[in-house]
Every structure is written in structure tokens, then in C-alpha cells.
Amino acid sequence: MSSFVFFLIPLALAATAIILGVGLYSLAKGGAFAKENSNKLMRMRVIAQAVTIALMALFLMLIGKGPGS
């Protein structure tokens, strides 16, 4: 189970980075897309960060309960 969670962590990190990049690009470029989607992108980034942190915490809990525990 811990190896599956360990595989999901980079995916969640990449999703967070992509959402952050799109948000920064839209704010720098401006225009209608930024006006319509900047708040939505910020909320998506916060959710992606929360999922990433939760996966990291879950992974640490799983490896802490190793076979010797």
C-alpha cells in the first residue's frame, strides 16, 4: 500500500505545479481568461496542495507502521 501512495505523490506534485503554472501564466497575460478563471485556478491549486500533503502524511504513517512494528 505504501508503494502505491508513494507513486501517487509525484503525480499530485505535478498536478499542483501545472495548476500553479497555468494560474501564473493567466495572471501575467491578463485578459478575459484570467478574469474568468483566476479564482477557480487558485481554489484548484489549494485543493491539489491539500491532497499532496495528505498523501505525504499517509505515506509517512504507512512507513512508520512497518513490518517490525
PyMOL Python script that loads the backbone (N, CA, C, O; Angstrom):
from pymol import cmd

cmd.read_pdbstr("""\
ATOM      1  N   MET A   1       0.822  -1.197   0.000  1.00  0.00           N
ATOM      2  CA  MET A   1       0.000   0.000   0.000  1.00  0.00           C
ATOM      3  C   MET A   1       0.861   1.254   0.000  1.00  0.00           C
ATOM      4  O   MET A   1       0.537   2.229  -0.678  1.00  0.00           O
ATOM      5  N   SER A   2       1.961   1.238   0.759  1.00  0.00           N
ATOM      6  CA  SER A   2       2.803   2.433   0.828  1.00  0.00           C
ATOM      7  C   SER A   2       3.474   2.716  -0.516  1.00  0.00           C
ATOM      8  O   SER A   2       3.725   3.876  -0.844  1.00  0.00           O
ATOM      9  N   SER A   3       3.766   1.677  -1.295  1.00  0.00           N
ATOM     10  CA  SER A   3       4.382   1.922  -2.602  1.00  0.00           C
ATOM     11  C   SER A   3       3.384   2.566  -3.565  1.00  0.00           C
ATOM     12  O   SER A   3       3.773   3.361  -4.420  1.00  0.00           O
ATOM     13  N   PHE A   4       2.098   2.225  -3.431  1.00  0.00           N
ATOM     14  CA  PHE A   4       1.066   2.849  -4.265  1.00  0.00           C
ATOM     15  C   PHE A   4       0.929   4.330  -3.915  1.00  0.00           C
ATOM     16  O   PHE A   4       0.831   5.175  -4.805  1.00  0.00           O
ATOM     17  N   VAL A   5       0.922   4.641  -2.618  1.00  0.00           N
ATOM     18  CA  VAL A   5       0.832   6.034  -2.190  1.00  0.00           C
ATOM     19  C   VAL A   5       2.092   6.784  -2.616  1.00  0.00           C
ATOM     20  O   VAL A   5       2.016   7.942  -3.027  1.00  0.00           O
ATOM     21  N   PHE A   6       3.246   6.132  -2.521  1.00  0.00           N
ATOM     22  CA  PHE A   6       4.500   6.749  -2.941  1.00  0.00           C
ATOM     23  C   PHE A   6       4.477   7.082  -4.430  1.00  0.00           C
ATOM     24  O   PHE A   6       5.084   8.067  -4.849  1.00  0.00           O
ATOM     25  N   PHE A   7       3.787   6.280  -5.229  1.00  0.00           N
ATOM     26  CA  PHE A   7       3.647   6.536  -6.657  1.00  0.00           C
ATOM     27  C   PHE A   7       2.710   7.709  -6.910  1.00  0.00           C
ATOM     28  O   PHE A   7       2.898   8.444  -7.879  1.00  0.00           O
ATOM     29  N   LEU A   8       1.707   7.900  -6.063  1.00  0.00           N
ATOM     30  CA  LEU A   8       0.746   8.980  -6.251  1.00  0.00           C
ATOM     31  C   LEU A   8       1.297  10.357  -5.876  1.00  0.00           C
ATOM     32  O   LEU A   8       0.828  11.370  -6.395  1.00  0.00           O
ATOM     33  N   ILE A   9       2.279  10.404  -4.989  1.00  0.00           N
ATOM     34  CA  ILE A   9       2.813  11.689  -4.523  1.00  0.00           C
ATOM     35  C   ILE A   9       3.396  12.516  -5.678  1.00  0.00           C
ATOM     36  O   ILE A   9       3.058  13.695  -5.782  1.00  0.00           O
ATOM     37  N   PRO A  10       4.251  11.966  -6.551  1.00  0.00           N
ATOM     38  CA  PRO A  10       4.754  12.786  -7.670  1.00  0.00           C
ATOM     39  C   PRO A  10       3.653  13.244  -8.621  1.00  0.00           C
ATOM     40  O   PRO A  10       3.737  14.330  -9.194  1.00  0.00           O
ATOM     41  N   LEU A  11       2.627  12.423  -8.790  1.00  0.00           N
ATOM     42  CA  LEU A  11       1.511  12.838  -9.645  1.00  0.00           C
ATOM     43  C   LEU A  11       0.780  14.029  -9.045  1.00  0.00           C
ATOM     44  O   LEU A  11       0.420  14.967  -9.757  1.00  0.00           O
ATOM     45  N   ALA A  12       0.564  13.992  -7.744  1.00  0.00           N
ATOM     46  CA  ALA A  12      -0.101  15.111  -7.076  1.00  0.00           C
ATOM     47  C   ALA A  12       0.780  16.359  -7.105  1.00  0.00           C
ATOM     48  O   ALA A  12       0.280  17.469  -7.288  1.00  0.00           O
ATOM     49  N   LEU A  13       2.085  16.179  -6.926  1.00  0.00           N
ATOM     50  CA  LEU A  13       3.003  17.316  -7.017  1.00  0.00           C
ATOM     51  C   LEU A  13       2.985  17.925  -8.421  1.00  0.00           C
ATOM     52  O   LEU A  13       2.993  19.147  -8.572  1.00  0.00           O
ATOM     53  N   ALA A  14       2.962  17.083  -9.430  1.00  0.00           N
ATOM     54  CA  ALA A  14       2.927  17.575 -10.808  1.00  0.00           C
ATOM     55  C   ALA A  14       1.616  18.311 -11.092  1.00  0.00           C
ATOM     56  O   ALA A  14       1.616  19.350 -11.752  1.00  0.00           O
ATOM     57  N   ALA A  15       0.514  17.779 -10.599  1.00  0.00           N
ATOM     58  CA  ALA A  15      -0.775  18.444 -10.796  1.00  0.00           C
ATOM     59  C   ALA A  15      -0.770  19.817 -10.142  1.00  0.00           C
ATOM     60  O   ALA A  15      -1.264  20.784 -10.722  1.00  0.00           O
ATOM     61  N   THR A  16      -0.217  19.908  -8.944  1.00  0.00           N
ATOM     62  CA  THR A  16      -0.129  21.189  -8.252  1.00  0.00           C
ATOM     63  C   THR A  16       0.729  22.169  -9.045  1.00  0.00           C
ATOM     64  O   THR A  16       0.357  23.330  -9.210  1.00  0.00           O
ATOM     65  N   ALA A  17       1.862  21.707  -9.530  1.00  0.00           N
ATOM     66  CA  ALA A  17       2.760  22.578 -10.287  1.00  0.00           C
ATOM     67  C   ALA A  17       2.129  23.048 -11.600  1.00  0.00           C
ATOM     68  O   ALA A  17       2.294  24.202 -11.996  1.00  0.00           O
ATOM     69  N   ILE A  18       1.416  22.159 -12.263  1.00  0.00           N
ATOM     70  CA  ILE A  18       0.764  22.526 -13.529  1.00  0.00           C
ATOM     71  C   ILE A  18      -0.325  23.563 -13.287  1.00  0.00           C
ATOM     72  O   ILE A  18      -0.418  24.549 -14.019  1.00  0.00           O
ATOM     73  N   ILE A  19      -1.147  23.347 -12.267  1.00  0.00           N
ATOM     74  CA  ILE A  19      -2.208  24.300 -11.958  1.00  0.00           C
ATOM     75  C   ILE A  19      -1.606  25.654 -11.573  1.00  0.00           C
ATOM     76  O   ILE A  19      -2.104  26.700 -11.990  1.00  0.00           O
ATOM     77  N   LEU A  20      -0.540  25.627 -10.782  1.00  0.00           N
ATOM     78  CA  LEU A  20       0.132  26.866 -10.409  1.00  0.00           C
ATOM     79  C   LEU A  20       0.691  27.573 -11.641  1.00  0.00           C
ATOM     80  O   LEU A  20       0.558  28.790 -11.773  1.00  0.00           O
ATOM     81  N   GLY A  21       1.311  26.821 -12.537  1.00  0.00           N
ATOM     82  CA  GLY A  21       1.864  27.412 -13.755  1.00  0.00           C
ATOM     83  C   GLY A  21       0.805  28.047 -14.641  1.00  0.00           C
ATOM     84  O   GLY A  21       0.997  29.148 -15.158  1.00  0.00           O
ATOM     85  N   VAL A  22      -0.306  27.359 -14.814  1.00  0.00           N
ATOM     86  CA  VAL A  22      -1.395  27.908 -15.626  1.00  0.00           C
ATOM     87  C   VAL A  22      -1.952  29.169 -14.973  1.00  0.00           C
ATOM     88  O   VAL A  22      -2.246  30.148 -15.660  1.00  0.00           O
ATOM     89  N   GLY A  23      -2.096  29.148 -13.658  1.00  0.00           N
ATOM     90  CA  GLY A  23      -2.599  30.325 -12.958  1.00  0.00           C
ATOM     91  C   GLY A  23      -1.668  31.511 -13.072  1.00  0.00           C
ATOM     92  O   GLY A  23      -2.117  32.632 -13.310  1.00  0.00           O
ATOM     93  N   LEU A  24      -0.371  31.278 -12.904  1.00  0.00           N
ATOM     94  CA  LEU A  24       0.594  32.367 -13.038  1.00  0.00           C
ATOM     95  C   LEU A  24       0.638  32.910 -14.457  1.00  0.00           C
ATOM     96  O   LEU A  24       0.723  34.120 -14.665  1.00  0.00           O
ATOM     97  N   TYR A  25       0.579  32.016 -15.424  1.00  0.00           N
ATOM     98  CA  TYR A  25       0.591  32.458 -16.821  1.00  0.00           C
ATOM     99  C   TYR A  25      -0.642  33.293 -17.147  1.00  0.00           C
ATOM    100  O   TYR A  25      -0.548  34.318 -17.823  1.00  0.00           O
ATOM    101  N   SER A  26      -1.795  32.846 -16.662  1.00  0.00           N
ATOM    102  CA  SER A  26      -3.017  33.593 -16.965  1.00  0.00           C
ATOM    103  C   SER A  26      -3.014  34.962 -16.289  1.00  0.00           C
ATOM    104  O   SER A  26      -3.493  35.939 -16.866  1.00  0.00           O
ATOM    105  N   LEU A  27      -2.477  35.041 -15.068  1.00  0.00           N
ATOM    106  CA  LEU A  27      -2.409  36.330 -14.403  1.00  0.00           C
ATOM    107  C   LEU A  27      -1.413  37.258 -15.097  1.00  0.00           C
ATOM    108  O   LEU A  27      -1.656  38.461 -15.199  1.00  0.00           O
ATOM    109  N   ALA A  28      -0.303  36.714 -15.570  1.00  0.00           N
ATOM    110  CA  ALA A  28       0.689  37.536 -16.253  1.00  0.00           C
ATOM    111  C   ALA A  28       0.167  38.033 -17.598  1.00  0.00           C
ATOM    112  O   ALA A  28       0.430  39.168 -17.997  1.00  0.00           O
ATOM    113  N   LYS A  29      -0.569  37.176 -18.287  1.00  0.00           N
ATOM    114  CA  LYS A  29      -1.092  37.539 -19.596  1.00  0.00           C
ATOM    115  C   LYS A  29      -2.300  38.452 -19.474  1.00  0.00           C
ATOM    116  O   LYS A  29      -2.488  39.351 -20.294  1.00  0.00           O
ATOM    117  N   GLY A  30      -3.119  38.227 -18.457  1.00  0.00           N
ATOM    118  CA  GLY A  30      -4.318  39.037 -18.284  1.00  0.00           C
ATOM    119  C   GLY A  30      -5.407  38.636 -19.255  1.00  0.00           C
ATOM    120  O   GLY A  30      -5.384  37.535 -19.804  1.00  0.00           O
ATOM    121  N   GLY A  31      -6.350  39.516 -19.465  1.00  0.00           N
ATOM    122  CA  GLY A  31      -7.406  39.257 -20.432  1.00  0.00           C
ATOM    123  C   GLY A  31      -8.607  38.566 -19.823  1.00  0.00           C
ATOM    124  O   GLY A  31      -8.739  38.454 -18.604  1.00  0.00           O
ATOM    125  N   ALA A  32      -9.477  38.110 -20.701  1.00  0.00           N
ATOM    126  CA  ALA A  32     -10.754  37.526 -20.278  1.00  0.00           C
ATOM    127  C   ALA A  32     -10.553  36.200 -19.552  1.00  0.00           C
ATOM    128  O   ALA A  32     -11.258  35.907 -18.586  1.00  0.00           O
ATOM    129  N   PHE A  33      -9.595  35.398 -20.014  1.00  0.00           N
ATOM    130  CA  PHE A  33      -9.370  34.102 -19.356  1.00  0.00           C
ATOM    131  C   PHE A  33      -8.978  34.289 -17.896  1.00  0.00           C
ATOM    132  O   PHE A  33      -9.471  33.574 -17.024  1.00  0.00           O
ATOM    133  N   ALA A  34      -8.101  35.236 -17.630  1.00  0.00           N
ATOM    134  CA  ALA A  34      -7.656  35.487 -16.254  1.00  0.00           C
ATOM    135  C   ALA A  34      -8.815  35.986 -15.396  1.00  0.00           C
ATOM    136  O   ALA A  34      -8.959  35.574 -14.245  1.00  0.00           O
ATOM    137  N   LYS A  35      -9.631  36.861 -15.947  1.00  0.00           N
ATOM    138  CA  LYS A  35     -10.769  37.392 -15.186  1.00  0.00           C
ATOM    139  C   LYS A  35     -11.765  36.298 -14.830  1.00  0.00           C
ATOM    140  O   LYS A  35     -12.328  36.293 -13.736  1.00  0.00           O
ATOM    141  N   GLU A  36     -11.978  35.380 -15.750  1.00  0.00           N
ATOM    142  CA  GLU A  36     -12.980  34.338 -15.543  1.00  0.00           C
ATOM    143  C   GLU A  36     -12.472  33.174 -14.705  1.00  0.00           C
ATOM    144  O   GLU A  36     -13.261  32.531 -14.013  1.00  0.00           O
ATOM    145  N   ASN A  37     -11.168  32.885 -14.751  1.00  0.00           N
ATOM    146  CA  ASN A  37     -10.679  31.631 -14.179  1.00  0.00           C
ATOM    147  C   ASN A  37      -9.635  31.761 -13.083  1.00  0.00           C
ATOM    148  O   ASN A  37      -9.230  30.740 -12.528  1.00  0.00           O
ATOM    149  N   SER A  38      -9.179  32.948 -12.743  1.00  0.00           N
ATOM    150  CA  SER A  38      -8.089  33.055 -11.767  1.00  0.00           C
ATOM    151  C   SER A  38      -8.510  32.548 -10.393  1.00  0.00           C
ATOM    152  O   SER A  38      -7.732  31.862  -9.730  1.00  0.00           O
ATOM    153  N   ASN A  39      -9.714  32.867  -9.954  1.00  0.00           N
ATOM    154  CA  ASN A  39     -10.173  32.406  -8.647  1.00  0.00           C
ATOM    155  C   ASN A  39     -10.382  30.886  -8.642  1.00  0.00           C
ATOM    156  O   ASN A  39     -10.066  30.218  -7.658  1.00  0.00           O
ATOM    157  N   LYS A  40     -10.905  30.355  -9.720  1.00  0.00           N
ATOM    158  CA  LYS A  40     -11.099  28.912  -9.835  1.00  0.00           C
ATOM    159  C   LYS A  40      -9.763  28.173  -9.820  1.00  0.00           C
ATOM    160  O   LYS A  40      -9.635  27.131  -9.177  1.00  0.00           O
ATOM    161  N   LEU A  41      -8.775  28.708 -10.525  1.00  0.00           N
ATOM    162  CA  LEU A  41      -7.443  28.090 -10.546  1.00  0.00           C
ATOM    163  C   LEU A  41      -6.799  28.137  -9.165  1.00  0.00           C
ATOM    164  O   LEU A  41      -6.112  27.195  -8.768  1.00  0.00           O
ATOM    165  N   MET A  42      -7.016  29.226  -8.432  1.00  0.00           N
ATOM    166  CA  MET A  42      -6.452  29.321  -7.090  1.00  0.00           C
ATOM    167  C   MET A  42      -7.079  28.269  -6.171  1.00  0.00           C
ATOM    168  O   MET A  42      -6.377  27.634  -5.384  1.00  0.00           O
ATOM    169  N   ARG A  43      -8.385  28.087  -6.269  1.00  0.00           N
ATOM    170  CA  ARG A  43      -9.047  27.064  -5.450  1.00  0.00           C
ATOM    171  C   ARG A  43      -8.584  25.668  -5.834  1.00  0.00           C
ATOM    172  O   ARG A  43      -8.382  24.821  -4.964  1.00  0.00           O
ATOM    173  N   MET A  44      -8.416  25.423  -7.121  1.00  0.00           N
ATOM    174  CA  MET A  44      -7.930  24.110  -7.564  1.00  0.00           C
ATOM    175  C   MET A  44      -6.522  23.849  -7.041  1.00  0.00           C
ATOM    176  O   MET A  44      -6.206  22.724  -6.652  1.00  0.00           O
ATOM    177  N   ARG A  45      -5.665  24.886  -7.028  1.00  0.00           N
ATOM    178  CA  ARG A  45      -4.304  24.728  -6.530  1.00  0.00           C
ATOM    179  C   ARG A  45      -4.296  24.408  -5.046  1.00  0.00           C
ATOM    180  O   ARG A  45      -3.531  23.555  -4.597  1.00  0.00           O
ATOM    181  N   VAL A  46      -5.142  25.087  -4.281  1.00  0.00           N
ATOM    182  CA  VAL A  46      -5.201  24.828  -2.839  1.00  0.00           C
ATOM    183  C   VAL A  46      -5.673  23.408  -2.578  1.00  0.00           C
ATOM    184  O   VAL A  46      -5.151  22.742  -1.683  1.00  0.00           O
ATOM    185  N   ILE A  47      -6.645  22.933  -3.335  1.00  0.00           N
ATOM    186  CA  ILE A  47      -7.131  21.553  -3.174  1.00  0.00           C
ATOM    187  C   ILE A  47      -6.036  20.561  -3.558  1.00  0.00           C
ATOM    188  O   ILE A  47      -5.831  19.562  -2.868  1.00  0.00           O
ATOM    189  N   ALA A  48      -5.332  20.833  -4.657  1.00  0.00           N
ATOM    190  CA  ALA A  48      -4.247  19.939  -5.079  1.00  0.00           C
ATOM    191  C   ALA A  48      -3.136  19.906  -4.034  1.00  0.00           C
ATOM    192  O   ALA A  48      -2.562  18.848  -3.777  1.00  0.00           O
ATOM    193  N   GLN A  49      -2.829  21.043  -3.433  1.00  0.00           N
ATOM    194  CA  GLN A  49      -1.820  21.065  -2.379  1.00  0.00           C
ATOM    195  C   GLN A  49      -2.274  20.266  -1.168  1.00  0.00           C
ATOM    196  O   GLN A  49      -1.483  19.538  -0.568  1.00  0.00           O
ATOM    197  N   ALA A  50      -3.544  20.398  -0.807  1.00  0.00           N
ATOM    198  CA  ALA A  50      -4.066  19.650   0.336  1.00  0.00           C
ATOM    199  C   ALA A  50      -4.003  18.147   0.086  1.00  0.00           C
ATOM    200  O   ALA A  50      -3.648  17.381   0.982  1.00  0.00           O
ATOM    201  N   VAL A  51      -4.344  17.728  -1.123  1.00  0.00           N
ATOM    202  CA  VAL A  51      -4.272  16.305  -1.470  1.00  0.00           C
ATOM    203  C   VAL A  51      -2.828  15.820  -1.409  1.00  0.00           C
ATOM    204  O   VAL A  51      -2.560  14.725  -0.913  1.00  0.00           O
ATOM    205  N   THR A  52      -1.901  16.627  -1.909  1.00  0.00           N
ATOM    206  CA  THR A  52      -0.486  16.254  -1.876  1.00  0.00           C
ATOM    207  C   THR A  52       0.005  16.104  -0.442  1.00  0.00           C
ATOM    208  O   THR A  52       0.690  15.132  -0.124  1.00  0.00           O
ATOM    209  N   ILE A  53      -0.332  17.042   0.417  1.00  0.00           N
ATOM    210  CA  ILE A  53       0.093  16.968   1.814  1.00  0.00           C
ATOM    211  C   ILE A  53      -0.547  15.769   2.507  1.00  0.00           C
ATOM    212  O   ILE A  53       0.105  15.093   3.303  1.00  0.00           O
ATOM    213  N   ALA A  54      -1.815  15.503   2.212  1.00  0.00           N
ATOM    214  CA  ALA A  54      -2.481  14.345   2.811  1.00  0.00           C
ATOM    215  C   ALA A  54      -1.823  13.040   2.365  1.00  0.00           C
ATOM    216  O   ALA A  54      -1.656  12.123   3.169  1.00  0.00           O
ATOM    217  N   LEU A  55      -1.453  12.954   1.094  1.00  0.00           N
ATOM    218  CA  LEU A  55      -0.766  11.748   0.608  1.00  0.00           C
ATOM    219  C   LEU A  55       0.590  11.576   1.271  1.00  0.00           C
ATOM    220  O   LEU A  55       0.984  10.461   1.614  1.00  0.00           O
ATOM    221  N   MET A  56       1.306  12.687   1.453  1.00  0.00           N
ATOM    222  CA  MET A  56       2.605  12.598   2.122  1.00  0.00           C
ATOM    223  C   MET A  56       2.444  12.147   3.575  1.00  0.00           C
ATOM    224  O   MET A  56       3.220  11.325   4.063  1.00  0.00           O
ATOM    225  N   ALA A  57       1.444  12.682   4.256  1.00  0.00           N
ATOM    226  CA  ALA A  57       1.195  12.281   5.644  1.00  0.00           C
ATOM    227  C   ALA A  57       0.802  10.808   5.713  1.00  0.00           C
ATOM    228  O   ALA A  57       1.265  10.079   6.591  1.00  0.00           O
ATOM    229  N   LEU A  58      -0.054  10.369   4.787  1.00  0.00           N
ATOM    230  CA  LEU A  58      -0.459   8.966   4.753  1.00  0.00           C
ATOM    231  C   LEU A  58       0.737   8.064   4.506  1.00  0.00           C
ATOM    232  O   LEU A  58       0.871   7.017   5.139  1.00  0.00           O
ATOM    233  N   PHE A  59       1.608   8.463   3.587  1.00  0.00           N
ATOM    234  CA  PHE A  59       2.797   7.674   3.298  1.00  0.00           C
ATOM    235  C   PHE A  59       3.682   7.555   4.535  1.00  0.00           C
ATOM    236  O   PHE A  59       4.178   6.474   4.852  1.00  0.00           O
ATOM    237  N   LEU A  60       3.875   8.667   5.227  1.00  0.00           N
ATOM    238  CA  LEU A  60       4.714   8.631   6.427  1.00  0.00           C
ATOM    239  C   LEU A  60       4.092   7.757   7.517  1.00  0.00           C
ATOM    240  O   LEU A  60       4.806   7.058   8.236  1.00  0.00           O
ATOM    241  N   MET A  61       2.777   7.795   7.638  1.00  0.00           N
ATOM    242  CA  MET A  61       2.121   6.919   8.620  1.00  0.00           C
ATOM    243  C   MET A  61       2.270   5.460   8.233  1.00  0.00           C
ATOM    244  O   MET A  61       2.482   4.604   9.091  1.00  0.00           O
ATOM    245  N   LEU A  62       2.159   5.172   6.930  1.00  0.00           N
ATOM    246  CA  LEU A  62       2.268   3.775   6.487  1.00  0.00           C
ATOM    247  C   LEU A  62       3.675   3.222   6.683  1.00  0.00           C
ATOM    248  O   LEU A  62       3.840   2.076   7.104  1.00  0.00           O
ATOM    249  N   ILE A  63       4.686   4.028   6.381  1.00  0.00           N
ATOM    250  CA  ILE A  63       6.044   3.511   6.558  1.00  0.00           C
ATOM    251  C   ILE A  63       6.433   3.470   8.030  1.00  0.00           C
ATOM    252  O   ILE A  63       7.334   2.725   8.416  1.00  0.00           O
ATOM    253  N   GLY A  64       5.760   4.264   8.849  1.00  0.00           N
ATOM    254  CA  GLY A  64       6.019   4.214  10.293  1.00  0.00           C
ATOM    255  C   GLY A  64       5.483   2.951  10.933  1.00  0.00           C
ATOM    256  O   GLY A  64       5.963   2.523  11.983  1.00  0.00           O
ATOM    257  N   LYS A  65       4.470   2.346  10.289  1.00  0.00           N
ATOM    258  CA  LYS A  65       3.879   1.090  10.775  1.00  0.00           C
ATOM    259  C   LYS A  65       4.491  -0.082  10.030  1.00  0.00           C
ATOM    260  O   LYS A  65       3.786  -1.025   9.671  1.00  0.00           O
ATOM    261  N   GLY A  66       5.757  -0.035   9.802  1.00  0.00           N
ATOM    262  CA  GLY A  66       6.454  -1.065   9.035  1.00  0.00           C
ATOM    263  C   GLY A  66       6.279  -2.447   9.608  1.00  0.00           C
ATOM    264  O   GLY A  66       5.619  -2.611  10.634  1.00  0.00           O
ATOM    265  N   PRO A  67       6.859  -3.452   8.966  1.00  0.00           N
ATOM    266  CA  PRO A  67       6.668  -4.844   9.388  1.00  0.00           C
ATOM    267  C   PRO A  67       7.196  -5.131  10.784  1.00  0.00           C
ATOM    268  O   PRO A  67       6.754  -6.097  11.406  1.00  0.00           O
ATOM    269  N   GLY A  68       8.119  -4.339  11.298  1.00  0.00           N
ATOM    270  CA  GLY A  68       8.672  -4.599  12.624  1.00  0.00           C
ATOM    271  C   GLY A  68       7.834  -4.013  13.748  1.00  0.00           C
ATOM    272  O   GLY A  68       8.107  -4.282  14.918  1.00  0.00           O
ATOM    273  N   SER A  69       6.823  -3.220  13.423  1.00  0.00           N
ATOM    274  CA  SER A  69       6.029  -2.554  14.469  1.00  0.00           C
ATOM    275  C   SER A  69       4.988  -3.466  15.063  1.00  0.00           C
ATOM    276  O   SER A  69       4.242  -3.055  15.952  1.00  0.00           O
TER     277      SER A  69
END
""", "prot")
cmd.dss("prot")
cmd.show_as("cartoon", "prot")
cmd.util.cbc("prot")
cmd.orient("prot")
